[in-house]
Amino acid sequence: MSTLIVSLPLAPLDAATLFDHVLTADGQTVLAHGCVPLALLPSAHDEVVALVPGQALSWHGLQLPTGSLPRSLGGERSSGRLRSILDGMLEDQLLDEPAHLHLALQPQASTTAPVWVAACDKAWLQAALNALAQAGHAVNRIVPEFTPLSLQDTLWVLGQPEQPLLAGGHPAAQAPDGATPLPAAPLLVGLNTHSLLWVQGAGAAADAARPPALLLAEPAVVALAERLFQRPAQVVAHAERLLQAAQSPWDMAQFELAHAARDRRWARLAQGWSQFLRAPQWRVARLALVVGLLVNLIGLNAYALREQSALNAKRQAVRAVLQDTFPKVPVVVDAPLQMARELAALQRATGAAAGTDMETMLASFSAVAPVEYALTAIEYEANELRLKGAGGSGGALEPQLKALGLRATRQGEQWLISAGGQP
């Protein structure tokens, strides 16, 4: 399943605005990477993931009140009540009016522990999503460039040597009201003297036995990072970093944006199915599934052929019994029915009562009819017996007569009885 990962630009959108993007087929390897205008973004993809840059986000720790989270399956965050609660709790922490900001709650949030809420400019985010959609790149998921978990015990040095950036966890982040401390909040700042002092101060405040934060750097600034931090840095390509960011469980398409996005559960199912059909790591499973289907199909066909052969053999046996018993029957069409007719004719010829005779039907009817049922008329024609009478409901006569090999139908006060019921 091919995925287009697009980093949303911070600059105002126009025809010349460049979009940093990565195209991947399986979420693990980079097929293409570049920074091009919107019109030149790759068009062949199955889904689009939008990355919100770290500079566009602010992070706020909250302890949600009990009962504030919706109970809907899948944890949908489109509840207006929850948004109102977040607006009220964040009103004093936000630098802008809550109505002008888009808020997103961390995945698997609960009211029993502090949670993170990410905030960004709503108009900017909506404009970027609309521009992508109009260009044929409807966004399926929105993820932050950095999350508290991704920057836990990790430092990133990004950008170019003339404008390096430092990403790390803010050491002062904590839950309000003295609750359990949250992991450090993501912070993306320019790499300068002040940010170095901030990092050194955070390291001095940390436990001495705790290992230093992992230092990661993009190729363009790895030498600068190693010189400033005076220790080796692990090199991670820019495209690989964007690819890792897209694997985040976050989805910021919440509240007002949830109405414009397709159903999250269906998207996950479609994504999983598409990945199963195309991803190289599922090739053996796909082959096993095809082999299993073919084996079952062949087995079912073989079983059906065997059952059909057994049924044909039974039919031939019945035909043979009919032709051996009554050799005068020229053509066999319905062996059981023809056997019954020939047997009835033989019974009449020898003076024995047949199942279709009036006396036999009357005897069977009288054996199951209610005592209070009184016959007023009897008519027998073409092996069919019509009885008319009064008294008794007769609701249980049909199954009882069917058990005796007779078909019975009630028509008002009349009963129509004929042979042919299957006991």
BELMO-V89393 format. One record per residue. N is the residue number from 1. PSI is psi in degrees with one decimal (NA if undefined). Layout:
n={N & N}
psi={PSI & PSI}
This chain:
n={1 & 2 & 3 & 4 & 5 & 6 & 7 & 8 & 9 & 10 & 11 & 12 & 13 & 14 & 15 & 16 & 17 & 18 & 19 & 20 & 21 & 22 & 23 & 24 & 25 & 26 & 27 & 28 & 29 & 30 & 31 & 32 & 33 & 34 & 35 & 36 & 37 & 38 & 39 & 40 & 41 & 42 & 43 & 44 & 45 & 46 & 47 & 48 & 49 & 50 & 51 & 52 & 53 & 54 & 55 & 56 & 57 & 58 & 59 & 60 & 61 & 62 & 63 & 64 & 65 & 66 & 67 & 68 & 69 & 70 & 71 & 72 & 73 & 74 & 75 & 76 & 77 & 78 & 79 & 80 & 81 & 82 & 83 & 84 & 85 & 86 & 87 & 88 & 89 & 90 & 91 & 92 & 93 & 94 & 95 & 96 & 97 & 98 & 99 & 100 & 101 & 102 & 103 & 104 & 105 & 106 & 107 & 108 & 109 & 110 & 111 & 112 & 113 & 114 & 115 & 116 & 117 & 118 & 119 & 120 & 121 & 122 & 123 & 124 & 125 & 126 & 127 & 128 & 129 & 130 & 131 & 132 & 133 & 134 & 135 & 136 & 137 & 138 & 139 & 140 & 141 & 142 & 143 & 144 & 145 & 146 & 147 & 148 & 149 & 150 & 151 & 152 & 153 & 154 & 155 & 156 & 157 & 158 & 159 & 160 & 161 & 162 & 163 & 164 & 165 & 166 & 167 & 168 & 169 & 170 & 171 & 172 & 173 & 174 & 175 & 176 & 177 & 178 & 179 & 180 & 181 & 182 & 183 & 184 & 185 & 186 & 187 & 188 & 189 & 190 & 191 & 192 & 193 & 194 & 195 & 196 & 197 & 198 & 199 & 200 & 201 & 202 & 203 & 204 & 205 & 206 & 207 & 208 & 209 & 210 & 211 & 212 & 213 & 214 & 215 & 216 & 217 & 218 & 219 & 220 & 221 & 222 & 223 & 224 & 225 & 226 & 227 & 228 & 229 & 230 & 231 & 232 & 233 & 234 & 235 & 236 & 237 & 238 & 239 & 240 & 241 & 242 & 243 & 244 & 245 & 246 & 247 & 248 & 249 & 250 & 251 & 252 & 253 & 254 & 255 & 256 & 257 & 258 & 259 & 260 & 261 & 262 & 263 & 264 & 265 & 266 & 267 & 268 & 269 & 270 & 271 & 272 & 273 & 274 & 275 & 276 & 277 & 278 & 279 & 280 & 281 & 282 & 283 & 284 & 285 & 286 & 287 & 288 & 289 & 290 & 291 & 292 & 293 & 294 & 295 & 296 & 297 & 298 & 299 & 300 & 301 & 302 & 303 & 304 & 305 & 306 & 307 & 308 & 309 & 310 & 311 & 312 & 313 & 314 & 315 & 316 & 317 & 318 & 319 & 320 & 321 & 322 & 323 & 324 & 325 & 326 & 327 & 328 & 329 & 330 & 331 & 332 & 333 & 334 & 335 & 336 & 337 & 338 & 339 & 340 & 341 & 342 & 343 & 344 & 345 & 346 & 347 & 348 & 349 & 350 & 351 & 352 & 353 & 354 & 355 & 356 & 357 & 358 & 359 & 360 & 361 & 362 & 363 & 364 & 365 & 366 & 367 & 368 & 369 & 370 & 371 & 372 & 373 & 374 & 375 & 376 & 377 & 378 & 379 & 380 & 381 & 382 & 383 & 384 & 385 & 386 & 387 & 388 & 389 & 390 & 391 & 392 & 393 & 394 & 395 & 396 & 397 & 398 & 399 & 400 & 401 & 402 & 403 & 404 & 405 & 406 & 407 & 408 & 409 & 410 & 411 & 412 & 413 & 414 & 415 & 416 & 417 & 418 & 419 & 420 & 421 & 422 & 423}
psi={115.4 & 138.4 & 131.7 & 118.4 & 120.8 & 124.6 & 121.1 & 128.8 & 144.8 & -25.6 & 156.1 & 143.5 & 132.4 & -174.2 & -23.4 & -1.2 & 132.2 & 139.3 & 116.0 & 128.3 & 159.9 & 136.5 & 128.0 & 148.0 & -29.1 & 6.2 & 0.1 & -31.7 & 149.8 & 120.9 & -41.7 & 150.3 & 141.2 & 179.7 & 100.2 & 164.0 & 162.8 & -39.1 & -18.3 & 7.2 & 145.7 & 136.3 & -19.4 & 100.2 & 159.7 & -30.3 & 161.8 & 129.5 & 124.7 & 130.2 & 125.9 & 118.7 & 150.5 & -30.5 & -20.7 & -4.1 & 146.0 & 149.9 & 138.3 & 129.1 & 134.6 & 153.7 & 104.6 & 142.3 & 154.3 & 134.8 & 4.4 & -22.5 & 137.5 & 150.9 & 9.2 & 148.6 & 133.6 & -4.6 & 40.4 & 137.8 & 27.0 & 5.2 & 126.3 & -29.8 & -42.8 & -39.1 & -39.7 & -38.1 & -45.0 & -40.7 & -44.1 & -39.1 & -27.9 & -0.4 & -38.9 & -13.5 & -23.3 & 144.8 & -9.5 & 169.1 & 136.5 & -30.7 & -21.6 & -1.2 & 148.7 & 131.4 & 146.4 & 131.0 & 145.7 & 155.2 & 148.9 & 42.3 & 152.1 & 167.6 & 2.3 & -7.1 & 155.2 & 149.9 & 161.1 & 142.1 & 124.7 & 139.5 & 141.7 & 169.3 & 122.5 & -43.9 & -41.7 & -46.1 & -43.9 & -36.9 & -41.6 & -42.0 & -40.4 & -39.6 & -42.3 & -42.6 & -41.2 & -24.7 & 5.9 & 20.3 & 65.4 & 128.0 & 130.4 & -30.2 & 146.7 & 123.0 & 148.4 & 150.0 & -40.3 & 145.7 & 162.2 & -36.5 & -38.4 & -23.4 & 11.7 & 118.5 & 33.7 & 139.5 & 137.4 & 136.2 & 121.2 & 177.8 & -150.7 & 158.7 & -33.3 & -21.9 & 69.1 & 151.5 & 149.2 & 126.7 & 131.5 & -175.3 & 134.2 & 119.5 & -17.7 & 0.4 & 130.7 & 162.7 & 152.4 & 164.4 & 28.2 & 21.5 & -178.4 & 127.8 & 142.9 & 162.1 & 161.3 & 141.3 & 140.8 & 138.0 & 128.9 & 113.3 & 167.8 & 143.6 & 105.4 & -169.4 & -41.8 & -42.7 & -33.4 & -40.5 & -37.3 & -44.8 & -42.6 & -37.7 & -38.9 & -38.2 & -36.2 & -33.5 & -19.1 & 165.3 & 134.4 & -29.3 & -10.8 & 134.3 & 152.0 & 156.6 & 144.6 & 129.7 & 117.6 & 145.5 & 147.6 & 155.8 & -35.7 & -23.3 & 15.4 & -39.2 & -41.0 & -42.0 & -43.6 & -33.2 & -41.5 & -39.3 & -9.5 & 42.8 & 159.7 & 149.2 & 142.4 & 128.2 & 129.8 & 122.9 & 151.2 & -43.3 & -38.5 & -36.8 & -42.9 & -37.1 & -42.0 & -39.3 & -35.1 & -16.7 & -0.3 & 144.3 & -5.4 & 148.9 & 109.0 & 5.2 & 75.6 & 166.2 & -119.0 & -28.1 & -19.1 & -27.7 & -25.9 & -17.0 & 152.0 & 166.4 & 127.9 & -41.1 & -42.0 & -36.8 & -40.8 & -42.0 & -44.6 & -39.4 & -44.5 & -41.6 & -43.2 & -39.1 & -38.7 & -36.2 & -26.1 & -26.9 & 137.6 & -32.4 & -14.4 & 10.9 & -42.2 & -41.1 & -39.7 & -42.1 & -42.1 & -39.1 & -44.0 & -44.3 & -43.3 & -41.7 & -41.8 & -42.4 & -43.8 & -39.1 & -44.5 & -41.9 & -42.2 & -39.5 & -40.3 & -40.6 & -40.6 & -41.0 & -38.9 & -43.3 & -38.5 & -39.7 & -41.7 & -39.3 & -41.8 & -36.9 & -39.6 & -40.3 & -42.3 & -36.6 & -41.1 & -42.3 & -39.3 & -39.9 & -42.9 & -48.2 & -32.8 & -36.7 & -41.3 & 80.6 & -12.8 & -12.7 & 113.7 & -44.5 & 131.6 & 115.4 & -55.1 & 93.8 & -48.0 & -42.3 & -43.6 & -36.3 & -42.3 & -40.8 & -45.9 & -37.5 & -39.3 & -41.2 & -38.2 & -38.1 & -41.7 & -39.5 & -30.0 & 0.8 & 2.5 & 151.8 & 133.8 & 164.0 & -21.5 & 1.2 & 153.9 & -40.7 & -42.0 & -42.0 & -41.1 & -39.2 & -42.2 & -40.0 & -45.0 & -24.9 & -24.2 & -11.6 & 148.9 & 153.2 & -34.9 & -2.7 & 124.7 & 121.9 & 138.1 & -18.5 & 142.1 & 129.6 & 129.0 & 123.3 & 132.4 & 48.7 & 20.7 & 135.2 & 125.1 & 125.4 & 138.5 & 132.0 & 179.8 & 154.2 & 135.8 & 141.9 & -38.5 & 20.1 & -27.7 & 7.7 & -39.1 & -53.9 & -32.4 & -42.3 & -33.7 & -36.3 & -22.9 & 4.8 & 19.7 & 146.2 & 122.2 & 135.2 & 130.1 & 132.2 & 87.0 & -119.1 & 3.0 & 150.3 & 131.3 & 114.9 & 132.3 & 163.0 & 155.9 & -5.9 & 145.0 & 106.2 & NA}
